[in-house]
């Protein structure tokens, strides 16, 4: 019990330290500490019948948060510069290339969405649809070959990067097209995958973008959005997400009042704490994949490791992507608790600590979160001090990974690394182009 009481005390200390570093109450590091600490604390009471994680597993999670906070404290002070509004306008003009890319990939998403609706309408697979459509081997939705790889590693990252850019440009300049267009495609992808978490992600990222935008130190700059439109936009989005969530729940067989009530409890408590229990189960099993292998960074690289493995397998078929091995392990149903005398069977949960621990045990638990906390705080400081658009985009991406990795490792997901590289690369190209224009000789 003493260890349980230590969690809120340490989280309070972490939030105070993050406030002292950023001078913002609702800073990303502080929010993440409260988010992870709260659900780790709740997991000690077995409210949904799940087993309580062991003391050492909880120690590892607190060690991860400690390293993240110390990484943020190591960030040097960011020099405040006079904001050049014309620079942001030029960046906005050059980011319009995302509209072209989004236009090119939209037919692909729409095609597979219509195909998925046809398969679901026939109702021949039932609950096996997700495994048959997105599991290993030939897909009933994408077929054989590299279609699913291209969809996950090229099409969806473009849509997700457009969504992040759309959030920023809507907040700063009221431009809606990129945001709503990409959000619609992400909703289609969510329904296709019967994935309610995707809708959760859309809503949470819209709230976080609004929060971080208001924290900038130049509140008079940019276009102020009408409160009426913004309020009704949030209301319409919330209603739409509720309707879509209900649709997905019905497609997945959640129908009766008792089932709906149980589903709500599962979402609120079970889904937010199952990752702790599954990681604990794997860590304590000496024969588990987690204890039988060390991957030295490949687990965290995730999508990049998978793409490199696709190329290497042309020469050596025995090479397997770590992300696929982790997926196969965690998708095996495990008994994570007892509810009303019945075993609680769950899969696909593991939190971000699973690949981190797999990569280097306790040393990696210290190193990886330290770098994450450092870069997240540095980018956040650049945004609130200098209104750097690209910094805000990266803050939203890193914050999304931090929040939703409580369910599974989104740092290993196909949405993270391709989008991160895309934003960084486009930023470099835009900055280089802007400098070239500024350095051109002016003729009288």
Secondary structure, DSSP 8 states (H G I E B T S, - for coil): -HHHHHHHHHHHHHHHHHHHHHS-TT-HHHHHHHHHHHHHHHGGG-TTSB----HHHHHHHHHHHHHHHHHHHT----------HHHHHHHHHHTTHHHHHHHHHHHHHHHHHHHHHHHHHHTSSGGGHHHHHHSSSSBTTTBSTTHHHHIIIIIHHHHHHHHHHHHHHHHHH---HHHHHHHHHHHHHHHHHT-HHHHHHHHHHHHHHHHHHHT-S-TTSS----HHHHHHHHHHHHHHHHHHHHHHHHHTT--SHHHHHHHHHIIIIIHHHHHHHHHHHHHH-TTSHHHH---TTHHHHTHHHHHHHHHHTTT-TT---HHHHHHHHHTS-EEEEEETTEEEEE-S--TTHHHHHHHHHHHHHHHHHHHHHHHHHHHHHHHHHH--HHHHHHHHHHHHHHHHTTTS-GGGSTTHHHHHHHHHHHHHHHHHHHHHHHHS----
